[in-house]
Amino acid sequence: MKSHEEQGSQTQLESTAQPNSDNSDIGQSPPPPPDKGLQAWLQVAGVFFCWFNSWSGHHSPNGFDILLTRRIFRGLSNAFGVFQTYYEQELPQSPSVISWIGSIQALLLIGVGILAGPAYDAGFFTELIWTGTVLVPFGFMMTSLASKFWQIILAQGVIVGIGMGCLFIPSVSILPQWFSQRRVLANALAASGASFGGTIYPILLYRLLNYTSVGFPWAVRILGFFALGTSLVSCALLKVRSTPPKRRLLFDFKAYREPPFALYTISLFFALIGIYIPTFYIQLHALKAHSPPMASTNMAAYILPILNAGAIPGRIVPGFVANKTGVLNLFSLLLAWAGIVTLCWPAVTNLAGLIVYALVYGFAFGGILSLPPPAVMALSPDLGVVGTRFGTCVSLASFGVLIGTPIGGAILHSKKTDITDNFLGLQLFAGLVLLIGAGVCLLARSMKVGWELKGKI
């Protein structure tokens, strides 16, 4: 199949895709991405709302779009920190048990995304995005009717998680088909949707619960209607220009025979164990870590959105810096940054300090979640196998998401004392596992380029 050599390496990858208009032009190369025009920029708006309502970037449906997946974001799922605090106040279950709702949601989001990749390859783009558009609001509607804990897990954890997994596939597959030279700009604009979602949804839920008389059931239903409306924008705007000419492998576990790849997967596993603990428990910390509380209930509700605001530059800047520093070097640095800052978290005793911590940690949080796709790309022998290798890496590393916050919740209630005494253990655990992840990533880097400071990958 002839490639468009004059477009450079990025267009070479894109030129291997086939038109998808009527499935009749199998094997023909599509034209290069237009890089301009109303239709192209409408795709940015459509992907903006995909990220607004999901968590994107844990999977690349095929090799040529891995260049887009430089960011991993949480939009709607970032509101779970508010749910966590509300459930702990209203349900008899411990924080560890409650956090399984968000952990299952995140695991299914990743797992469904990996499994949905072949469905996208087979041309089921429309079916995927409409399935997500229906399941996310439906899951919230069922959450509003739940009266037992297992029903909340099924509705909010399983149904919403599956819906988000279906939604994020379009967000990593569309823009490379429309942009080449302006891809970084287009991706940054679209990716800001997750930051807006991670800021708006928690505030919306808190305001509905505390400043209106609608109550929890209708507050969750309003979230569902909001998600439905914004997802419909994506359904109306997104348009596929091409699909890959051949189906990729779902996994390639032979890649673990390469020490740098295996070590990076271990590093990502530790990173995912610790990275979400502050986002789940920072609001609870503001209310219960000290007596009297360092923040009012009203102010505590804005700590998580502040953290997400700090993540906005953290998600964008690494995409421009990684080419100069090396992606594994930058990933190690950000993990160490997050770990050290989290180990300093116990020293925070007032609201101003907590806001500073949220902003500083938020930057590292966004950066860490933006780098795994290009890291896997750097550790792959050629770009044609990056999609498969990323699914292979995340299939194991994602279990860190599943176990991290429940372990944190168990630590929080590990003593028969007031919860105030246990935040130190939670903070030390999160900080140390992040530092372990940084150390293992440095080892992976050394296995690839040695210990010289100038070496980068």
C-alpha positions in Angstrom: 0.0 0.0 0.0 1.5 3.3 -1.0 2.2 5.9 1.7 2.3 9.7 1.5 6.0 10.2 2.0 5.8 13.9 1.6 3.7 14.2 4.7 6.3 12.8 7.1 6.1 9.9 9.5 2.8 11.0 11.0 1.0 11.0 7.6 2.7 7.7 6.7 0.8 6.1 9.6 -2.5 7.8 8.6 -2.1 6.9 5.0 -2.5 3.2 5.8 -6.2 3.7 6.7 -9.0 3.1 4.3 -12.1 5.2 3.5 -15.2 4.5 5.5 -17.9 6.3 3.5 -19.7 3.3 2.1 -17.2 0.4 2.8 -16.7 0.0 -0.9 -13.2 1.4 -1.2 -11.4 -1.2 0.7 -7.6 -1.0 0.5 -7.5 2.6 -0.9 -5.6 5.3 1.0 -7.5 8.3 2.2 -6.3 11.8 1.4 -4.1 13.5 3.9 -5.7 15.2 6.9 -7.1 18.6 5.8 -5.7 20.4 8.9 -8.3 23.2 8.5 -11.9 23.9 7.6 -15.2 24.0 9.5 -15.7 20.2 9.5 -12.3 19.6 11.0 -12.8 22.1 13.8 -16.2 20.7 14.5 -14.5 17.4 15.3 -12.5 19.2 18.0 -15.8 20.4 19.5 -17.2 16.8 19.3 -14.2 15.3 21.0 -14.3 18.1 23.6 -17.6 16.7 24.8 -16.5 13.1 24.6 -13.7 13.9 27.1 -16.1 16.1 29.0 -18.1 13.0 29.8 -15.5 10.3 30.0 -11.9 9.4 30.8 -9.8 9.3 27.7 -6.5 7.9 26.5 -6.1 4.5 28.0 -6.3 2.8 24.7 -5.5 3.5 21.1 -7.8 1.7 18.7 -5.2 1.4 16.0 -1.6 2.3 15.4 -1.9 5.5 13.5 -3.9 7.3 16.2 -1.5 6.7 19.1 0.0 10.1 18.4 -3.2 11.6 19.6 -3.5 9.8 22.8 -0.9 11.9 24.6 -3.3 12.7 27.4 -5.3 10.6 29.9 -8.2 12.6 31.3 -11.0 12.3 33.6 -14.1 14.4 33.0 -17.4 13.2 34.4 -15.6 10.5 36.4 -13.7 13.2 38.4 -17.0 14.0 40.1 -16.7 10.8 42.1 -14.6 12.5 44.8 -17.9 14.4 45.6 -19.8 11.2 45.5 -17.3 9.5 47.8 -17.7 12.2 50.5 -21.5 12.2 50.2 -21.7 8.4 50.4 -19.4 8.3 53.4 -21.8 10.6 55.2 -24.9 8.8 54.2 -24.1 5.1 53.9 -22.9 2.7 56.6 -20.1 1.3 54.5 -16.5 2.2 55.2 -14.5 4.5 52.8 -12.7 1.5 51.5 -15.9 -0.3 50.5 -17.4 2.9 49.0 -14.4 3.6 46.9 -14.9 0.3 45.1 -17.7 2.1 43.2 -15.2 4.5 41.6 -12.5 1.9 41.2 -14.9 -0.5 39.3 -16.0 2.4 37.2 -12.4 3.3 36.3 -11.4 -0.3 35.6 -14.4 -0.9 33.3 -13.7 2.3 31.5 -10.2 1.1 30.7 -11.2 -2.5 30.1 -14.2 -1.7 27.8 -12.0 0.7 26.0 -9.4 -2.0 25.3 -12.1 -4.4 24.1 -13.9 -1.8 22.1 -10.9 -1.1 20.0 -11.4 -4.0 17.6 -15.1 -3.0 17.3 -13.9 0.5 16.2 -11.5 -1.2 13.8 -14.4 -3.2 12.3 -16.3 0.1 11.6 -18.7 0.2 14.6 -17.8 3.8 15.5 -21.5 5.0 15.4 -22.6 2.1 17.5 -19.9 2.7 20.1 -20.6 6.4 20.6 -24.4 5.9 20.8 -24.0 3.1 23.3 -22.0 5.4 25.5 -24.4 8.2 25.1 -27.3 6.0 26.3 -25.5 4.1 29.0 -23.9 7.0 30.9 -27.2 8.8 31.5 -29.0 5.5 32.1 -26.5 4.6 34.8 -27.1 7.8 36.6 -30.9 7.4 36.4 -30.6 4.0 37.9 -28.3 5.4 40.6 -31.0 7.8 41.5 -33.4 4.9 42.1 -30.9 2.7 44.0 -31.7 1.9 47.6 -29.0 -0.7 48.3 -25.3 -0.5 48.1 -25.0 -3.3 45.5 -27.4 -1.4 43.3 -25.2 1.7 43.4 -22.2 -0.5 42.4 -24.2 -1.9 39.5 -25.6 1.4 38.3 -22.8 3.9 38.9 -19.8 1.5 38.8 -20.7 -1.0 36.1 -23.2 0.8 33.8 -21.6 4.2 33.8 -18.2 2.7 33.5 -19.1 0.7 30.4 -20.7 3.8 28.9 -17.6 5.9 29.5 -15.5 3.2 27.9 -17.6 3.3 24.8 -17.4 7.1 24.7 -13.7 7.5 24.9 -12.9 5.5 21.8 -14.0 8.3 19.5 -11.9 10.8 21.5 -8.6 9.0 20.6 -9.5 8.0 17.0 -11.0 11.0 15.3 -8.6 14.0 15.4 -5.6 12.2 13.7 -7.8 11.8 10.7 -8.5 15.5 10.5 -5.2 17.1 11.7 -1.5 16.7 11.1 0.5 19.9 11.4 -2.1 21.4 13.8 -2.7 18.2 15.7 -1.1 19.4 19.0 -3.3 22.5 19.0 -6.4 20.6 18.1 -5.7 17.9 20.7 -5.0 20.5 23.5 -8.3 22.3 22.7 -10.3 19.1 22.7 -8.5 17.7 25.8 -9.6 20.8 27.8 -13.1 19.2 27.8 -12.0 16.8 30.4 -10.7 19.6 32.6 -13.9 21.4 32.3 -15.9 18.3 33.0 -13.7 17.5 36.1 -14.4 21.0 37.3 -18.1 21.5 36.4 -19.6 18.2 37.4 -18.4 18.2 41.1 -19.5 21.8 41.5 -22.9 21.1 39.9 -23.5 18.1 42.1 -22.5 19.9 45.2 -24.7 22.9 44.5 -27.7 20.7 43.7 -27.3 18.8 46.9 -26.7 21.8 49.2 -28.3 24.8 47.6 -31.5 23.4 46.2 -34.3 21.2 47.6 -34.1 18.6 44.8 -32.4 16.0 47.0 -29.9 13.3 45.9 -32.1 11.4 43.5 -33.0 14.4 41.3 -29.5 15.8 41.6 -28.1 12.6 40.0 -30.8 12.6 37.4 -29.9 16.2 36.5 -26.3 15.0 36.0 -27.6 12.3 33.8 -29.6 14.7 31.6 -26.6 17.0 31.4 -24.4 14.2 30.3 -27.0 13.1 27.7 -27.2 16.6 26.2 -23.5 17.1 25.9 -22.9 13.6 24.6 -25.6 14.2 21.9 -23.4 17.1 20.7 -20.6 14.6 20.0 -23.0 12.2 18.2 -24.1 15.1 16.0 -20.6 16.4 15.1 -18.2 13.5 14.9 -17.5 12.0 11.5 -15.1 9.2 10.6 -12.9 9.7 7.5 -11.3 6.3 7.5 -10.9 3.0 9.3 -7.8 0.8 9.5 -7.2 -1.7 6.6 -6.6 -4.6 8.9 -7.6 -5.8 12.4 -4.9 -5.4 15.0 -4.1 -7.9 17.8 -5.8 -7.3 21.0 -2.8 -8.1 23.2 0.9 -9.0 22.6 2.2 -10.4 25.9 5.5 -11.3 24.2 6.4 -7.6 24.7 7.0 -8.4 28.4 10.1 -10.3 27.3 11.7 -6.8 26.8 12.9 -5.6 30.2 12.2 -1.9 29.6 8.6 -2.5 28.6 8.0 -4.9 31.5 9.5 -2.4 34.0 7.5 0.5 32.6 4.3 -1.5 33.0 5.2 -2.2 36.7 6.0 1.5 37.1 2.6 2.5 35.7 0.9 -0.1 38.0 2.4 1.6 41.0 1.5 5.1 39.6 -2.1 4.1 39.2 -2.3 2.7 42.7 -1.3 6.0 44.3 -2.3 8.7 41.8 -6.1 8.8 42.5 -5.9 8.6 46.3 -5.7 12.4 46.8 -8.5 13.0 44.3 -10.8 10.6 46.2 -9.9 11.8 49.7 -8.8 15.4 49.6 -12.3 16.7 50.2 -12.8 14.4 53.2 -9.4 15.5 54.5 -10.5 19.1 54.4 -13.5 18.2 56.5 -12.2 15.6 59.0 -8.4 15.6 59.2 -8.3 18.4 61.8 -10.6 19.7 64.5 -11.9 22.2 63.9 -12.0 21.4 60.1 -9.6 23.4 58.0 -12.4 24.2 55.6 -16.1 24.8 55.7 -18.4 22.3 54.0 -19.0 24.9 51.3 -15.3 25.5 50.7 -14.3 21.9 50.9 -16.5 21.1 47.9 -14.3 23.3 45.7 -11.0 21.6 46.6 -11.4 18.9 44.0 -12.2 21.3 41.2 -9.2 23.4 42.2 -7.0 20.2 41.9 -8.5 19.6 38.4 -7.8 23.3 37.5 -4.2 22.7 38.4 -4.2 19.7 36.1 -5.1 21.7 33.1 -1.5 23.0 32.4 -0.2 19.7 33.7 -2.0 17.9 30.9 -0.9 20.2 28.1 2.7 21.2 28.9 4.2 17.7 28.9 3.1 17.2 25.3 5.4 20.0 24.3 8.2 19.2 26.8 8.5 15.5 26.5 10.3 15.6 23.1 13.1 17.6 24.6 13.5 15.8 28.0 12.5 12.3 27.0 9.2 10.9 27.9 10.5 8.3 30.5 12.6 11.0 32.1 9.6 13.3 32.4 7.3 10.5 33.7 9.8 9.7 36.4 10.2 13.3 37.4 6.5 13.9 37.6 6.0 10.7 39.7 8.7 11.8 42.1 7.1 15.3 42.2 3.7 13.9 43.1 5.2 11.5 45.6 7.3 14.1 47.4 4.4 16.6 47.5 2.1 14.0 48.8 4.6 13.1 51.6 4.5 16.8 52.5 0.7 16.7 52.6 0.5 15.8 56.3 2.2 19.2 57.1 -0.8 21.0 55.6 -2.8 22.4 58.5 -4.8 25.2 57.0 -7.0 26.0 54.0 -4.4 28.1 52.2 -1.9 25.2 52.4 -4.4 22.7 51.1 -5.2 24.9 48.1 -1.5 25.2 47.3 -1.1 21.4 47.7 -4.1 20.8 45.4 -2.7 23.0 42.7 0.8 21.7 42.8 -0.3 18.1 43.0 -2.9 18.7 40.3 -0.1 19.8 37.8 1.8 16.5 38.4 -1.5 14.5 38.3 -2.3 15.8 34.9 1.2 15.3 33.6 1.4 11.7 34.9 -1.8 10.8 33.2 -0.8 12.4 29.9 2.4 10.4 29.3 1.8 6.6 29.2 0.7 6.5 25.5 3.9 8.3 24.2 5.9 6.3 26.7 4.7 3.0 25.2 5.3 4.5 21.7 8.9 5.2 22.7 9.4 1.6 23.9 7.9 0.1 20.8 10.0 -1.1 17.8 7.6 0.5 15.3 4.4 2.5 15.4 2.4 -0.2 13.8 2.3 -2.2 17.1 1.8 0.7 19.5 -1.9 0.2 19.8 -1.6 -3.4 20.6 1.3 -2.8 23.0 -0.6 0.0 24.8 -3.5 -2.4 25.4 -1.1 -5.0 26.7 0.5 -2.6 29.1 -2.7 -1.1 30.4 -4.4 -4.5 30.7 -2.1 -5.3 33.7 -1.3 -1.8 35.0 -4.9 -0.8 35.2 -5.4 -3.2 38.2 -3.6 -0.4 40.1 -6.7 1.7 39.6 -8.9 -1.1 41.0 -7.0 -1.6 44.2 -5.4 1.7 45.0 -8.3 3.7 46.5 -9.9 0.8 48.4 -6.5 0.2 50.0 -6.4 3.9 50.9 -9.9 3.6 52.4 -8.9 0.6 54.4 -5.9 2.5 55.8 -8.2 5.3 56.7 -10.3 3.0 58.9 -7.5 0.7 60.0 -7.6 1.8 63.6 -10.5 1.8 66.1 -9.9 5.5 66.6 -11.2 8.7 65.2 -10.6 9.0 61.4 -8.3 12.0 62.1 -5.5 9.7 63.3 -5.4 7.7 60.1 -4.9 10.3 57.4 -1.2 10.1 57.9 -1.1 6.5 56.9 -3.2 7.2 53.8 -0.8 10.0 52.8 2.3 8.1 53.4 1.0 5.1 51.4 0.1 7.3 48.4 3.4 9.1 48.5 5.6 6.0 48.8 3.9 4.0 46.0 4.3 7.0 43.7 8.0 7.2 44.6 8.3 3.4 43.9 6.8 4.0 40.5 9.3 6.8 39.8 12.2 4.5 40.8 11.0 1.6 38.6 10.5 4.0 35.7 14.1 5.2 36.1 15.2 1.6 36.0 13.2 1.0 32.8 14.9 4.0 31.3 18.3 2.8 32.3 17.7 -0.6 30.7 17.0 1.3 27.4 19.6 4.1 27.3 21.8 3.6 30.3 22.4 5.8 33.3 23.9 8.8 31.5 22.0 12.0 32.3 22.0 13.0 28.7 20.3 9.8 27.6 16.6 10.2 26.9 13.8 8.1 25.5 
